[in-house]
């Protein structure tokens, strides 16, 4: 089961920082030369530049920031690697689903841009809300939206496998929107047809 992306806590220069893998920061890291594969390789090689690129939004304005990062390179390697993976919205404990027949490979940049489109399009979030959310939060919210739409309109999977329950569309709408306390408006009067 996918868990929501939580902040990754690190200690740097005597202070504790919570690193939140937002889509905004993920897009910034993807723009680095080499993108995410290069960033992970640089982390494994102990590149001070890579460590600072990740941590700069969280405390880069501090005096002696680079020295604090250098002093903690060994302790930071694992949490920062986890952070980079969380920026992609990948659950390392889940195996990829190849059953969907998806031979099409999507690059990390396109993956992140698609998440932005989902947040601002399908979910109706503002650009800032989308950029502040984590990729995992966007993906799970999208799955929830799809589940809602399936509950309202049904799905082809359900239509093929389900036994007809006789529920009318009005009943499905009432069950789906009942929690929002919506009501169906009825016209005040009916139009009468005039014979020509």
PEQUI-V289564 format. One record per residue. N is the residue number from 1. RES is the residue in one small letter. PHI is phi in whole degrees, 0 to 359 (999 if undefined). OMEGA is omega in radians with two decimals (999 if undefined). D_LAST is the distance of its C-alpha to the last C-alpha in whole Angstrom. Layout:
<<N RES PHI OMEGA D_LAST> <N RES PHI OMEGA D_LAST>>
This chain:
<<1 x 999 3.13 65> <2 x 284 3.08 64> <3 x 256 3.12 65> <4 x 296 -3.14 64> <5 x 291 3.12 66> <6 x 261 3.07 69> <7 x 295 3.08 71> <8 x 260 -3.04 74> <9 x 265 3.07 77> <10 x 227 3.05 80> <11 x 246 -3.09 83> <12 x 217 3.11 84> <13 x 60 3.11 87> <14 x 83 3.11 87> <15 x 243 3.13 84> <16 x 259 3.14 81> <17 x 237 3.01 78> <18 x 258 -3.12 74> <19 x 266 3.14 73> <20 x 255 -3.05 69> <21 x 283 -3.10 68> <22 x 282 3.10 65> <23 x 298 3.12 62> <24 x 302 -3.12 63> <25 x 290 3.11 67> <26 x 298 3.11 66> <27 x 296 3.10 65> <28 x 295 3.13 68> <29 x 292 3.13 70> <30 x 294 -3.13 68> <31 x 284 3.08 69> <32 x 298 3.02 73> <33 x 302 -3.11 74> <34 x 93 3.12 74> <35 x 59 -3.11 71> <36 x 292 3.09 72> <37 x 301 3.11 74> <38 x 294 3.13 76> <39 x 295 3.12 76> <40 x 296 3.10 77> <41 x 296 3.12 80> <42 x 296 3.09 81> <43 x 297 3.14 81> <44 x 294 3.13 83> <45 x 277 3.13 85> <46 x 79 -3.13 86> <47 x 290 3.12 84> <48 x 299 3.13 85> <49 x 298 3.14 82> <50 x 296 3.13 80> <51 x 299 -3.13 80> <52 x 293 3.11 80> <53 x 300 3.14 77> <54 x 288 -2.99 75> <55 x 271 -3.05 77> <56 x 306 3.13 77> <57 x 296 -3.08 73> <58 x 262 -3.13 75> <59 x 187 -3.08 78> <60 x 293 -3.14 79> <61 x 272 -3.14 80> <62 x 288 3.06 83> <63 x 292 -3.14 86> <64 x 65 -3.11 88> <65 x 306 -3.09 85> <66 x 298 3.13 86> <67 x 293 3.10 89> <68 x 298 3.13 88> <69 x 295 -3.13 85> <70 x 300 -3.13 89> <71 x 294 -3.06 90> <72 x 248 -3.07 88> <73 x 308 -3.08 87> <74 x 296 -3.12 88> <75 x 286 -3.06 86> <76 x 272 -3.02 83> <77 x 301 -3.11 82> <78 x 292 -3.13 81> <79 x 296 3.14 78> <80 x 287 3.04 77> <81 x 295 3.07 77> <82 x 298 3.14 75> <83 x 297 -3.13 73> <84 x 297 3.10 72> <85 x 296 3.11 71> <86 x 293 3.09 68> <87 x 297 3.12 67> <88 x 272 -3.11 66> <89 x 76 -3.12 64> <90 x 261 3.05 66> <91 x 268 -3.07 67> <92 x 295 -3.14 71> <93 x 273 -3.10 71> <94 x 255 3.09 68> <95 x 281 3.11 68> <96 x 296 -3.14 65> <97 x 268 3.12 63> <98 x 265 -3.09 63> <99 x 289 -3.09 61> <100 x 284 3.12 58> <101 x 72 -3.11 59> <102 x 279 3.07 59> <103 x 278 -3.11 61> <104 x 285 3.13 60> <105 x 264 -3.13 62> <106 x 247 3.10 61> <107 x 289 -3.11 64> <108 x 298 3.14 65> <109 x 299 3.13 63> <110 x 296 3.10 60> <111 x 300 -3.13 60> <112 x 291 3.10 60> <113 x 295 3.08 58> <114 x 297 3.08 55> <115 x 297 3.09 56> <116 x 297 3.12 55> <117 x 297 3.12 52> <118 x 296 -3.12 51> <119 x 297 -3.09 52> <120 x 275 -3.12 50> <121 x 262 -3.07 47> <122 x 300 -3.05 47> <123 x 271 3.11 48> <124 x 73 3.12 47> <125 x 281 3.04 51> <126 x 288 3.09 52> <127 x 303 3.14 54> <128 x 294 3.10 57> <129 x 298 -3.14 56> <130 x 293 -3.12 56> <131 x 292 3.12 59> <132 x 278 3.12 61> <133 x 282 3.06 60> <134 x 273 3.09 62> <135 x 305 3.12 61> <136 x 295 3.11 61> <137 x 297 3.13 59> <138 x 295 -3.11 56> <139 x 297 -3.14 57> <140 x 292 3.08 57> <141 x 295 3.10 54> <142 x 296 3.10 52> <143 x 299 3.08 52> <144 x 296 3.10 51> <145 x 296 3.12 48> <146 x 297 3.10 48> <147 x 298 3.10 48> <148 x 297 3.14 46> <149 x 296 3.09 43> <150 x 294 3.13 44> <151 x 294 -3.12 44> <152 x 282 -2.99 40> <153 x 257 -3.07 39> <154 x 79 3.12 42> <155 x 223 3.14 44> <156 x 295 3.09 44> <157 x 297 -3.14 48> <158 x 292 -3.11 46> <159 x 296 -3.13 44> <160 x 282 -3.00 46> <161 x 258 -3.01 49> <162 x 272 3.02 47> <163 x 275 -3.12 46> <164 x 303 -3.12 43> <165 x 257 3.10 43> <166 x 77 -3.13 39> <167 x 285 3.14 39> <168 x 281 3.13 35> <169 x 301 3.12 35> <170 x 300 3.13 34> <171 x 295 3.12 38> <172 x 295 3.12 39> <173 x 295 3.12 38> <174 x 298 -3.12 39> <175 x 291 -3.11 42> <176 x 285 -3.06 43> <177 x 259 -3.13 41> <178 x 300 -3.12 43> <179 x 291 3.11 46> <180 x 268 3.14 44> <181 x 56 3.09 43> <182 x 268 3.10 39> <183 x 231 3.11 36> <184 x 272 3.13 33> <185 x 281 3.11 30> <186 x 250 3.13 28> <187 x 296 -3.13 25> <188 x 287 3.13 25> <189 x 214 3.12 21> <190 x 264 3.07 19> <191 x 280 3.08 15> <192 x 258 3.09 12> <193 x 280 3.10 9> <194 x 259 3.13 6> <195 x 291 -3.11 4> <196 x 275 999 0>>
